[in-house]
Amino acid sequence: MATNVERIDVATARQNVAAGRALLICGYEDDAKCRKSRLEGSMPFARFEALAPTLPKSQEIIFYCA
């Protein structure tokens, strides 16, 4: 369950993803929508769901949708 949700600007998101501090996740569960709105460095929601149980609780996660 999310405990600390905040909005960040695009520049901060890019910096955090590029530095490896954050994961960028397409918020659409539909793979076709994710492919259509894919951002560099992002992963589809389905891949994130599979990976989520292995992530540390402190992992920064950025969701986006268009």
N, CA, C, O and CB atoms as a CASP TS submission, in Angstrom:
PFRMAT TS
TARGET T0000
AUTHOR 0000-0000-0000
METHOD Language model
MODEL 1
PARENT N/A
ATOM      1  N   MET     1       0.839  -1.177   0.000  1.00  0.00           N
ATOM      2  CA  MET     1       0.000   0.000   0.000  1.00  0.00           C
ATOM      3  C   MET     1       0.884   1.241   0.000  1.00  0.00           C
ATOM      4  O   MET     1       1.850   1.326   0.759  1.00  0.00           O
ATOM      5  CB  MET     1      -0.954  -0.002   1.213  1.00  0.00           C
ATOM      6  N   ALA     2       0.546   2.202  -0.858  1.00  0.00           N
ATOM      7  CA  ALA     2       1.326   3.429  -0.948  1.00  0.00           C
ATOM      8  C   ALA     2       1.174   4.239   0.333  1.00  0.00           C
ATOM      9  O   ALA     2       0.071   4.419   0.848  1.00  0.00           O
ATOM     10  CB  ALA     2       0.893   4.261  -2.168  1.00  0.00           C
ATOM     11  N   THR     3       2.290   4.716   0.826  1.00  0.00           N
ATOM     12  CA  THR     3       2.241   5.523   2.033  1.00  0.00           C
ATOM     13  C   THR     3       2.651   6.957   1.773  1.00  0.00           C
ATOM     14  O   THR     3       2.296   7.854   2.538  1.00  0.00           O
ATOM     15  CB  THR     3       3.122   4.925   3.093  1.00  0.00           C
ATOM     16  N   ASN     4       3.389   7.182   0.708  1.00  0.00           N
ATOM     17  CA  ASN     4       3.858   8.523   0.418  1.00  0.00           C
ATOM     18  C   ASN     4       3.785   8.755  -1.085  1.00  0.00           C
ATOM     19  O   ASN     4       4.716   8.425  -1.821  1.00  0.00           O
ATOM     20  CB  ASN     4       5.300   8.735   0.947  1.00  0.00           C
ATOM     21  N   VAL     5       2.678   9.321  -1.530  1.00  0.00           N
ATOM     22  CA  VAL     5       2.483   9.571  -2.952  1.00  0.00           C
ATOM     23  C   VAL     5       2.602  11.064  -3.188  1.00  0.00           C
ATOM     24  O   VAL     5       1.954  11.865  -2.514  1.00  0.00           O
ATOM     25  CB  VAL     5       1.105   9.032  -3.446  1.00  0.00           C
ATOM     26  N   GLU     6       3.432  11.430  -4.146  1.00  0.00           N
ATOM     27  CA  GLU     6       3.585  12.841  -4.461  1.00  0.00           C
ATOM     28  C   GLU     6       3.754  13.016  -5.955  1.00  0.00           C
ATOM     29  O   GLU     6       4.201  12.104  -6.650  1.00  0.00           O
ATOM     30  CB  GLU     6       4.778  13.445  -3.708  1.00  0.00           C
ATOM     31  N   ARG     7       3.402  14.173  -6.440  1.00  0.00           N
ATOM     32  CA  ARG     7       3.624  14.505  -7.846  1.00  0.00           C
ATOM     33  C   ARG     7       5.013  15.112  -7.970  1.00  0.00           C
ATOM     34  O   ARG     7       5.464  15.867  -7.109  1.00  0.00           O
ATOM     35  CB  ARG     7       2.526  15.488  -8.388  1.00  0.00           C
ATOM     36  N   ILE     8       5.680  14.759  -9.073  1.00  0.00           N
ATOM     37  CA  ILE     8       6.974  15.374  -9.354  1.00  0.00           C
ATOM     38  C   ILE     8       6.952  15.896 -10.782  1.00  0.00           C
ATOM     39  O   ILE     8       6.137  15.466 -11.599  1.00  0.00           O
ATOM     40  CB  ILE     8       8.148  14.359  -9.142  1.00  0.00           C
ATOM     41  N   ASP     9       7.848  16.821 -11.074  1.00  0.00           N
ATOM     42  CA  ASP     9       7.883  17.366 -12.428  1.00  0.00           C
ATOM     43  C   ASP     9       8.666  16.434 -13.353  1.00  0.00           C
ATOM     44  O   ASP     9       9.369  15.530 -12.901  1.00  0.00           O
ATOM     45  CB  ASP     9       8.508  18.779 -12.429  1.00  0.00           C
ATOM     46  N   VAL    10       8.530  16.671 -14.639  1.00  0.00           N
ATOM     47  CA  VAL    10       9.141  15.810 -15.650  1.00  0.00           C
ATOM     48  C   VAL    10      10.663  15.778 -15.510  1.00  0.00           C
ATOM     49  O   VAL    10      11.271  14.713 -15.622  1.00  0.00           O
ATOM     50  CB  VAL    10       8.755  16.286 -17.051  1.00  0.00           C
ATOM     51  N   ALA    11      11.275  16.918 -15.269  1.00  0.00           N
ATOM     52  CA  ALA    11      12.736  16.970 -15.157  1.00  0.00           C
ATOM     53  C   ALA    11      13.234  16.108 -13.999  1.00  0.00           C
ATOM     54  O   ALA    11      14.231  15.399 -14.138  1.00  0.00           O
ATOM     55  CB  ALA    11      13.205  18.419 -14.970  1.00  0.00           C
ATOM     56  N   THR    12      12.557  16.164 -12.875  1.00  0.00           N
ATOM     57  CA  THR    12      12.944  15.348 -11.718  1.00  0.00           C
ATOM     58  C   THR    12      12.760  13.874 -12.021  1.00  0.00           C
ATOM     59  O   THR    12      13.607  13.055 -11.667  1.00  0.00           O
ATOM     60  CB  THR    12      12.126  15.737 -10.478  1.00  0.00           C
ATOM     61  N   ALA    13      11.657  13.529 -12.675  1.00  0.00           N
ATOM     62  CA  ALA    13      11.417  12.128 -13.047  1.00  0.00           C
ATOM     63  C   ALA    13      12.530  11.623 -13.956  1.00  0.00           C
ATOM     64  O   ALA    13      13.069  10.540 -13.733  1.00  0.00           O
ATOM     65  CB  ALA    13      10.046  11.974 -13.746  1.00  0.00           C
ATOM     66  N   ARG    14      12.873  12.391 -14.967  1.00  0.00           N
ATOM     67  CA  ARG    14      13.955  11.996 -15.891  1.00  0.00           C
ATOM     68  C   ARG    14      15.267  11.796 -15.149  1.00  0.00           C
ATOM     69  O   ARG    14      15.968  10.809 -15.372  1.00  0.00           O
ATOM     70  CB  ARG    14      14.138  13.053 -16.992  1.00  0.00           C
ATOM     71  N   GLN    15      15.597  12.720 -14.279  1.00  0.00           N
ATOM     72  CA  GLN    15      16.843  12.625 -13.508  1.00  0.00           C
ATOM     73  C   GLN    15      16.868  11.364 -12.657  1.00  0.00           C
ATOM     74  O   GLN    15      17.861  10.636 -12.660  1.00  0.00           O
ATOM     75  CB  GLN    15      17.017  13.859 -12.616  1.00  0.00           C
ATOM     76  N   ASN    16      15.803  11.102 -11.940  1.00  0.00           N
ATOM     77  CA  ASN    16      15.755   9.952 -11.037  1.00  0.00           C
ATOM     78  C   ASN    16      15.811   8.629 -11.793  1.00  0.00           C
ATOM     79  O   ASN    16      16.460   7.685 -11.342  1.00  0.00           O
ATOM     80  CB  ASN    16      14.495  10.006 -10.190  1.00  0.00           C
ATOM     81  N   VAL    17      15.138   8.552 -12.937  1.00  0.00           N
ATOM     82  CA  VAL    17      15.182   7.331 -13.746  1.00  0.00           C
ATOM     83  C   VAL    17      16.577   7.156 -14.345  1.00  0.00           C
ATOM     84  O   VAL    17      17.137   6.061 -14.295  1.00  0.00           O
ATOM     85  CB  VAL    17      14.108   7.375 -14.871  1.00  0.00           C
ATOM     86  N   ALA    18      17.139   8.221 -14.908  1.00  0.00           N
ATOM     87  CA  ALA    18      18.467   8.144 -15.526  1.00  0.00           C
ATOM     88  C   ALA    18      19.544   7.759 -14.519  1.00  0.00           C
ATOM     89  O   ALA    18      20.500   7.061 -14.859  1.00  0.00           O
ATOM     90  CB  ALA    18      18.822   9.477 -16.172  1.00  0.00           C
ATOM     91  N   ALA    19      19.388   8.214 -13.284  1.00  0.00           N
ATOM     92  CA  ALA    19      20.374   7.919 -12.241  1.00  0.00           C
ATOM     93  C   ALA    19      20.151   6.552 -11.597  1.00  0.00           C
ATOM     94  O   ALA    19      20.939   6.128 -10.751  1.00  0.00           O
ATOM     95  CB  ALA    19      20.335   8.996 -11.173  1.00  0.00           C
ATOM     96  N   GLY    20      19.078   5.863 -11.995  1.00  0.00           N
ATOM     97  CA  GLY    20      18.792   4.551 -11.417  1.00  0.00           C
ATOM     98  C   GLY    20      18.122   4.600 -10.058  1.00  0.00           C
ATOM     99  O   GLY    20      18.037   3.584  -9.368  1.00  0.00           O
ATOM    100  N   ARG    21      17.642   5.778  -9.667  1.00  0.00           N
ATOM    101  CA  ARG    21      16.981   5.914  -8.363  1.00  0.00           C
ATOM    102  C   ARG    21      15.499   5.573  -8.421  1.00  0.00           C
ATOM    103  O   ARG    21      14.871   5.338  -7.389  1.00  0.00           O
ATOM    104  CB  ARG    21      17.152   7.323  -7.840  1.00  0.00           C
ATOM    105  N   ALA    22      14.936   5.547  -9.634  1.00  0.00           N
ATOM    106  CA  ALA    22      13.493   5.321  -9.773  1.00  0.00           C
ATOM    107  C   ALA    22      13.204   4.417 -10.959  1.00  0.00           C
ATOM    108  O   ALA    22      13.960   4.368 -11.929  1.00  0.00           O
ATOM    109  CB  ALA    22      12.747   6.655  -9.932  1.00  0.00           C
ATOM    110  N   LEU    23      12.089   3.702 -10.856  1.00  0.00           N
ATOM    111  CA  LEU    23      11.571   2.913 -11.970  1.00  0.00           C
ATOM    112  C   LEU    23      10.435   3.697 -12.604  1.00  0.00           C
ATOM    113  O   LEU    23       9.606   4.274 -11.902  1.00  0.00           O
ATOM    114  CB  LEU    23      11.089   1.495 -11.501  1.00  0.00           C
ATOM    115  N   LEU    24      10.396   3.719 -13.927  1.00  0.00           N
ATOM    116  CA  LEU    24       9.343   4.413 -14.657  1.00  0.00           C
ATOM    117  C   LEU    24       8.392   3.364 -15.216  1.00  0.00           C
ATOM    118  O   LEU    24       8.793   2.519 -16.016  1.00  0.00           O
ATOM    119  CB  LEU    24       9.930   5.313 -15.797  1.00  0.00           C
ATOM    120  N   ILE    25       7.137   3.420 -14.795  1.00  0.00           N
ATOM    121  CA  ILE    25       6.156   2.393 -15.122  1.00  0.00           C
ATOM    122  C   ILE    25       4.991   3.000 -15.895  1.00  0.00           C
ATOM    123  O   ILE    25       4.408   4.000 -15.474  1.00  0.00           O
ATOM    124  CB  ILE    25       5.650   1.701 -13.846  1.00  0.00           C
ATOM    125  N   CYS    26       4.656   2.388 -17.033  1.00  0.00           N
ATOM    126  CA  CYS    26       3.450   2.777 -17.761  1.00  0.00           C
ATOM    127  C   CYS    26       2.255   2.337 -16.925  1.00  0.00           C
ATOM    128  O   CYS    26       2.155   1.166 -16.561  1.00  0.00           O
ATOM    129  CB  CYS    26       3.408   2.141 -19.207  1.00  0.00           C
ATOM    130  N   GLY    27       1.365   3.244 -16.622  1.00  0.00           N
ATOM    131  CA  GLY    27       0.240   2.957 -15.741  1.00  0.00           C
ATOM    132  C   GLY    27      -0.905   2.187 -16.375  1.00  0.00           C
ATOM    133  O   GLY    27      -1.855   1.815 -15.685  1.00  0.00           O
ATOM    134  N   TYR    28      -0.832   1.943 -17.670  1.00  0.00           N
ATOM    135  CA  TYR    28      -1.896   1.188 -18.340  1.00  0.00           C
ATOM    136  C   TYR    28      -1.660  -0.307 -18.206  1.00  0.00           C
ATOM    137  O   TYR    28      -0.552  -0.785 -18.450  1.00  0.00           O
ATOM    138  CB  TYR    28      -1.986   1.577 -19.825  1.00  0.00           C
ATOM    139  N   GLU    29      -2.687  -1.047 -17.822  1.00  0.00           N
ATOM    140  CA  GLU    29      -2.576  -2.502 -17.753  1.00  0.00           C
ATOM    141  C   GLU    29      -2.614  -3.122 -19.147  1.00  0.00           C
ATOM    142  O   GLU    29      -2.108  -4.228 -19.339  1.00  0.00           O
ATOM    143  CB  GLU    29      -3.699  -3.082 -16.888  1.00  0.00           C
ATOM    144  N   ASP    30      -3.194  -2.442 -20.107  1.00  0.00           N
ATOM    145  CA  ASP    30      -3.293  -2.915 -21.487  1.00  0.00           C
ATOM    146  C   ASP    30      -1.944  -2.720 -22.194  1.00  0.00           C
ATOM    147  O   ASP    30      -1.478  -1.591 -22.349  1.00  0.00           O
ATOM    148  CB  ASP    30      -4.430  -2.163 -22.249  1.00  0.00           C
ATOM    149  N   ASP    31      -1.325  -3.825 -22.618  1.00  0.00           N
ATOM    150  CA  ASP    31      -0.015  -3.752 -23.268  1.00  0.00           C
ATOM    151  C   ASP    31      -0.032  -2.887 -24.522  1.00  0.00           C
ATOM    152  O   ASP    31       0.939  -2.183 -24.797  1.00  0.00           O
ATOM    153  CB  ASP    31       0.464  -5.140 -23.619  1.00  0.00           C
ATOM    154  N   ALA    32      -1.120  -2.930 -25.283  1.00  0.00           N
ATOM    155  CA  ALA    32      -1.210  -2.130 -26.506  1.00  0.00           C
ATOM    156  C   ALA    32      -1.131  -0.638 -26.180  1.00  0.00           C
ATOM    157  O   ALA    32      -0.458   0.115 -26.885  1.00  0.00           O
ATOM    158  CB  ALA    32      -2.520  -2.443 -27.261  1.00  0.00           C
ATOM    159  N   LYS    33      -1.807  -0.211 -25.125  1.00  0.00           N
ATOM    160  CA  LYS    33      -1.744   1.196 -24.714  1.00  0.00           C
ATOM    161  C   LYS    33      -0.334   1.556 -24.249  1.00  0.00           C
ATOM    162  O   LYS    33       0.153   2.650 -24.534  1.00  0.00           O
ATOM    163  CB  LYS    33      -2.765   1.481 -23.590  1.00  0.00           C
ATOM    164  N   CYS    34       0.316   0.652 -23.542  1.00  0.00           N
ATOM    165  CA  CYS    34       1.683   0.918 -23.081  1.00  0.00           C
ATOM    166  C   CYS    34       2.636   1.064 -24.265  1.00  0.00           C
ATOM    167  O   CYS    34       3.485   1.956 -24.279  1.00  0.00           O
ATOM    168  CB  CYS    34       2.168  -0.209 -22.148  1.00  0.00           C
ATOM    169  N   ARG    35       2.494   0.195 -25.250  1.00  0.00           N
ATOM    170  CA  ARG    35       3.365   0.287 -26.429  1.00  0.00           C
ATOM    171  C   ARG    35       3.139   1.606 -27.162  1.00  0.00           C
ATOM    172  O   ARG    35       4.081   2.206 -27.679  1.00  0.00           O
ATOM    173  CB  ARG    35       3.115  -0.901 -27.385  1.00  0.00           C
ATOM    174  N   LYS    36       1.898   2.048 -27.202  1.00  0.00           N
ATOM    175  CA  LYS    36       1.545   3.278 -27.907  1.00  0.00           C
ATOM    176  C   LYS    36       2.085   4.522 -27.196  1.00  0.00           C
ATOM    177  O   LYS    36       2.418   5.513 -27.846  1.00  0.00           O
ATOM    178  CB  LYS    36       0.033   3.379 -28.049  1.00  0.00           C
ATOM    179  N   SER    37       2.171   4.472 -25.892  1.00  0.00           N
ATOM    180  CA  SER    37       2.600   5.649 -25.122  1.00  0.00           C
ATOM    181  C   SER    37       3.910   5.407 -24.377  1.00  0.00           C
ATOM    182  O   SER    37       4.147   6.002 -23.326  1.00  0.00           O
ATOM    183  CB  SER    37       1.516   6.048 -24.129  1.00  0.00           C
ATOM    184  N   ARG    38       4.751   4.545 -24.914  1.00  0.00           N
ATOM    185  CA  ARG    38       6.009   4.170 -24.260  1.00  0.00           C
ATOM    186  C   ARG    38       6.964   5.356 -24.173  1.00  0.00           C
ATOM    187  O   ARG    38       7.163   6.086 -25.143  1.00  0.00           O
ATOM    188  CB  ARG    38       6.678   3.016 -25.013  1.00  0.00           C
ATOM    189  N   LEU    39       7.540   5.527 -23.007  1.00  0.00           N
ATOM    190  CA  LEU    39       8.577   6.528 -22.784  1.00  0.00           C
ATOM    191  C   LEU    39       9.913   5.812 -22.615  1.00  0.00           C
ATOM    192  O   LEU    39       9.972   4.691 -22.109  1.00  0.00           O
ATOM    193  CB  LEU    39       8.252   7.412 -21.537  1.00  0.00           C
ATOM    194  N   GLU    40      10.969   6.468 -23.040  1.00  0.00           N
ATOM    195  CA  GLU    40      12.304   5.882 -22.919  1.00  0.00           C
ATOM    196  C   GLU    40      12.599   5.535 -21.461  1.00  0.00           C
ATOM    197  O   GLU    40      12.398   6.353 -20.563  1.00  0.00           O
ATOM    198  CB  GLU    40      13.377   6.850 -23.470  1.00  0.00           C
ATOM    199  N   GLY    41      13.073   4.319 -21.244  1.00  0.00           N
ATOM    200  CA  GLY    41      13.434   3.884 -19.898  1.00  0.00           C
ATOM    201  C   GLY    41      12.287   3.314 -19.089  1.00  0.00           C
ATOM    202  O   GLY    41      12.471   2.936 -17.932  1.00  0.00           O
ATOM    203  N   SER    42      11.099   3.247 -19.685  1.00  0.00           N
ATOM    204  CA  SER    42       9.937   2.755 -18.935  1.00  0.00           C
ATOM    205  C   SER    42       9.743   1.256 -19.122  1.00  0.00           C
ATOM    206  O   SER    42      10.327   0.641 -20.013  1.00  0.00           O
ATOM    207  CB  SER    42       8.672   3.499 -19.367  1.00  0.00           C
ATOM    208  N   MET    43       8.910   0.688 -18.261  1.00  0.00           N
ATOM    209  CA  MET    43       8.540  -0.717 -18.406  1.00  0.00           C
ATOM    210  C   MET    43       7.024  -0.825 -18.376  1.00  0.00           C
ATOM    211  O   MET    43       6.346  -0.003 -17.759  1.00  0.00           O
ATOM    212  CB  MET    43       9.183  -1.590 -17.287  1.00  0.00           C
ATOM    213  N   PRO    44       6.494  -1.851 -19.050  1.00  0.00           N
ATOM    214  CA  PRO    44       5.045  -2.046 -19.026  1.00  0.00           C
ATOM    215  C   PRO    44       4.557  -2.459 -17.643  1.00  0.00           C
ATOM    216  O   PRO    44       5.313  -3.008 -16.842  1.00  0.00           O
ATOM    217  CB  PRO    44       4.636  -3.094 -20.052  1.00  0.00           C
ATOM    218  N   PHE    45       3.298  -2.188 -17.381  1.00  0.00           N
ATOM    219  CA  PHE    45       2.706  -2.493 -16.084  1.00  0.00           C
ATOM    220  C   PHE    45       2.824  -3.976 -15.739  1.00  0.00           C
ATOM    221  O   PHE    45       3.106  -4.322 -14.592  1.00  0.00           O
ATOM    222  CB  PHE    45       1.247  -2.072 -16.065  1.00  0.00           C
ATOM    223  N   ALA    46       2.610  -4.857 -16.725  1.00  0.00           N
ATOM    224  CA  ALA    46       2.673  -6.305 -16.474  1.00  0.00           C
ATOM    225  C   ALA    46       4.060  -6.718 -15.985  1.00  0.00           C
ATOM    226  O   ALA    46       4.178  -7.557 -15.092  1.00  0.00           O
ATOM    227  CB  ALA    46       2.311  -7.088 -17.752  1.00  0.00           C
ATOM    228  N   ARG    47       5.094  -6.140 -16.557  1.00  0.00           N
ATOM    229  CA  ARG    47       6.457  -6.463 -16.110  1.00  0.00           C
ATOM    230  C   ARG    47       6.679  -5.969 -14.682  1.00  0.00           C
ATOM    231  O   ARG    47       7.297  -6.651 -13.865  1.00  0.00           O
ATOM    232  CB  ARG    47       7.508  -5.837 -17.061  1.00  0.00           C
ATOM    233  N   PHE    48       6.168  -4.776 -14.396  1.00  0.00           N
ATOM    234  CA  PHE    48       6.284  -4.241 -13.044  1.00  0.00           C
ATOM    235  C   PHE    48       5.585  -5.143 -12.036  1.00  0.00           C
ATOM    236  O   PHE    48       6.128  -5.418 -10.966  1.00  0.00           O
ATOM    237  CB  PHE    48       5.703  -2.829 -12.978  1.00  0.00           C
ATOM    238  N   GLU    49       4.377  -5.606 -12.373  1.00  0.00           N
ATOM    239  CA  GLU    49       3.640  -6.490 -11.460  1.00  0.00           C
ATOM    240  C   GLU    49       4.448  -7.732 -11.113  1.00  0.00           C
ATOM    241  O   GLU    49       4.442  -8.183  -9.968  1.00  0.00           O
ATOM    242  CB  GLU    49       2.300  -6.900 -12.078  1.00  0.00           C
ATOM    243  N   ALA    50       5.141  -8.282 -12.099  1.00  0.00           N
ATOM    244  CA  ALA    50       5.950  -9.476 -11.855  1.00  0.00           C
ATOM    245  C   ALA    50       7.163  -9.152 -10.993  1.00  0.00           C
ATOM    246  O   ALA    50       7.587  -9.970 -10.176  1.00  0.00           O
ATOM    247  CB  ALA    50       6.401 -10.096 -13.180  1.00  0.00           C
ATOM    248  N   LEU    51       7.713  -7.970 -11.172  1.00  0.00           N
ATOM    249  CA  LEU    51       8.918  -7.553 -10.460  1.00  0.00           C
ATOM    250  C   LEU    51       8.632  -7.017  -9.052  1.00  0.00           C
ATOM    251  O   LEU    51       9.490  -7.102  -8.173  1.00  0.00           O
ATOM    252  CB  LEU    51       9.638  -6.498 -11.262  1.00  0.00           C
ATOM    253  N   ALA    52       7.454  -6.477  -8.838  1.00  0.00           N
ATOM    254  CA  ALA    52       7.108  -5.779  -7.592  1.00  0.00           C
ATOM    255  C   ALA    52       7.427  -6.544  -6.309  1.00  0.00           C
ATOM    256  O   ALA    52       7.956  -5.941  -5.376  1.00  0.00           O
ATOM    257  CB  ALA    52       5.661  -5.459  -7.602  1.00  0.00           C
ATOM    258  N   PRO    53       7.133  -7.842  -6.218  1.00  0.00           N
ATOM    259  CA  PRO    53       7.411  -8.542  -4.958  1.00  0.00           C
ATOM    260  C   PRO    53       8.896  -8.581  -4.578  1.00  0.00           C
ATOM    261  O   PRO    53       9.235  -8.801  -3.415  1.00  0.00           O
ATOM    262  CB  PRO    53       6.893  -9.947  -5.046  1.00  0.00           C
ATOM    263  N   THR    54       9.767  -8.370  -5.546  1.00  0.00           N
ATOM    264  CA  THR    54      11.203  -8.441  -5.271  1.00  0.00           C
ATOM    265  C   THR    54      11.825  -7.077  -4.982  1.00  0.00           C
ATOM    266  O   THR    54      12.999  -6.995  -4.621  1.00  0.00           O
ATOM    267  CB  THR    54      11.914  -9.076  -6.437  1.00  0.00           C
ATOM    268  N   LEU    55      11.052  -6.017  -5.137  1.00  0.00           N
ATOM    269  CA  LEU    55      11.593  -4.671  -4.952  1.00  0.00           C
ATOM    270  C   LEU    55      11.663  -4.298  -3.478  1.00  0.00           C
ATOM    271  O   LEU    55      10.803  -4.688  -2.689  1.00  0.00           O
ATOM    272  CB  LEU    55      10.747  -3.651  -5.708  1.00  0.00           C
ATOM    273  N   PRO    56      12.697  -3.537  -3.109  1.00  0.00           N
ATOM    274  CA  PRO    56      12.748  -3.052  -1.726  1.00  0.00           C
ATOM    275  C   PRO    56      11.618  -2.053  -1.482  1.00  0.00           C
ATOM    276  O   PRO    56      11.188  -1.356  -2.402  1.00  0.00           O
ATOM    277  CB  PRO    56      14.124  -2.399  -1.422  1.00  0.00           C
ATOM    278  N   LYS    57      11.152  -1.990  -0.269  1.00  0.00           N
ATOM    279  CA  LYS    57      10.059  -1.075   0.086  1.00  0.00           C
ATOM    280  C   LYS    57      10.430   0.391  -0.165  1.00  0.00           C
ATOM    281  O   LYS    57       9.552   1.235  -0.346  1.00  0.00           O
ATOM    282  CB  LYS    57       9.674  -1.264   1.556  1.00  0.00           C
ATOM    283  N   SER    58      11.715   0.684  -0.174  1.00  0.00           N
ATOM    284  CA  SER    58      12.171   2.055  -0.372  1.00  0.00           C
ATOM    285  C   SER    58      12.312   2.437  -1.847  1.00  0.00           C
ATOM    286  O   SER    58      12.649   3.581  -2.151  1.00  0.00           O
ATOM    287  CB  SER    58      13.490   2.252   0.324  1.00  0.00           C
ATOM    288  N   GLN    59      12.062   1.510  -2.763  1.00  0.00           N
ATOM    289  CA  GLN    59      12.229   1.772  -4.195  1.00  0.00           C
ATOM    290  C   GLN    59      11.286   2.881  -4.658  1.00  0.00           C
ATOM    291  O   GLN    59      10.077   2.814  -4.434  1.00  0.00           O
ATOM    292  CB  GLN    59      11.979   0.489  -5.011  1.00  0.00           C
ATOM    293  N   GLU    60      11.846   3.892  -5.301  1.00  0.00           N
ATOM    294  CA  GLU    60      11.014   4.949  -5.873  1.00  0.00           C
ATOM    295  C   GLU    60      10.397   4.420  -7.164  1.00  0.00           C
ATOM    296  O   GLU    60      11.095   3.858  -8.009  1.00  0.00           O
ATOM    297  CB  GLU    60      11.846   6.254  -6.136  1.00  0.00           C
ATOM    298  N   ILE    61       9.099   4.602  -7.311  1.00  0.00           N
ATOM    299  CA  ILE    61       8.368   4.122  -8.477  1.00  0.00           C
ATOM    300  C   ILE    61       7.572   5.290  -9.040  1.00  0.00           C
ATOM    301  O   ILE    61       6.823   5.949  -8.319  1.00  0.00           O
ATOM    302  CB  ILE    61       7.433   2.916  -8.116  1.00  0.00           C
ATOM    303  N   ILE    62       7.739   5.538 -10.330  1.00  0.00           N
ATOM    304  CA  ILE    62       7.030   6.624 -10.996  1.00  0.00           C
ATOM    305  C   ILE    62       6.084   6.011 -12.022  1.00  0.00           C
ATOM    306  O   ILE    62       6.519   5.330 -12.951  1.00  0.00           O
ATOM    307  CB  ILE    62       8.026   7.630 -11.673  1.00  0.00           C
ATOM    308  N   PHE    63       4.802   6.254 -11.847  1.00  0.00           N
ATOM    309  CA  PHE    63       3.795   5.794 -12.804  1.00  0.00           C
ATOM    310  C   PHE    63       3.423   6.962 -13.708  1.00  0.00           C
ATOM    311  O   PHE    63       3.361   8.110 -13.268  1.00  0.00           O
ATOM    312  CB  PHE    63       2.531   5.225 -12.073  1.00  0.00           C
ATOM    313  N   TYR    64       3.178   6.655 -14.973  1.00  0.00           N
ATOM    314  CA  TYR    64       2.701   7.684 -15.888  1.00  0.00           C
ATOM    315  C   TYR    64       1.603   7.119 -16.770  1.00  0.00           C
ATOM    316  O   TYR    64       1.519   5.909 -16.979  1.00  0.00           O
ATOM    317  CB  TYR    64       3.853   8.233 -16.746  1.00  0.00           C
ATOM    318  N   CYS    65       0.768   8.002 -17.283  1.00  0.00           N
ATOM    319  CA  CYS    65      -0.210   7.657 -18.312  1.00  0.00           C
ATOM    320  C   CYS    65      -0.424   8.919 -19.140  1.00  0.00           C
ATOM    321  O   CYS    65      -0.205  10.033 -18.664  1.00  0.00           O
ATOM    322  CB  CYS    65      -1.574   7.124 -17.687  1.00  0.00           C
ATOM    323  N   ALA    66      -0.846   8.732 -20.364  1.00  0.00           N
ATOM    324  CA  ALA    66      -0.989   9.888 -21.260  1.00  0.00           C
ATOM    325  C   ALA    66      -2.434  10.301 -21.382  1.00  0.00           C
ATOM    326  O   ALA    66      -2.745  11.255 -22.094  1.00  0.00           O
ATOM    327  CB  ALA    66      -0.423   9.576 -22.643  1.00  0.00           C
TER
END
